[in-house]
Amino acid sequence: MAEETREVRGRIPKDLKIAFEIACARLEATQTAALEEAIRDWLKKKESSEKQH
């Protein structure tokens, strides 16, 4: 059974978006997979910094 998904939206600077698209293409990664990885890494970082305070 496939995992249920939801859409995430946001606005980022144009140059960052272009760099992201190029990096995904170069790495043959989907933008969805890259965003999921980035969000998971961000959450781990935030959880780690909360534990230190």
C-alpha positions, 0 to 999 in steps of 0.5 A: 500500500502506497504511503499517503502524501500531501502537497507542500507549497512555499516561495523561495528566491528565483536563483535558489529554485534554479540551482535546486532544479539544476542539482536535481537534474544533475543528480537524476533525483526527483524534486519530490525526493530531494525536498523530502530529504531536505525536510527530514534533515531540517527536522532532525537539525531542529530536534537536535538543537532543541535537545541542547537547550 
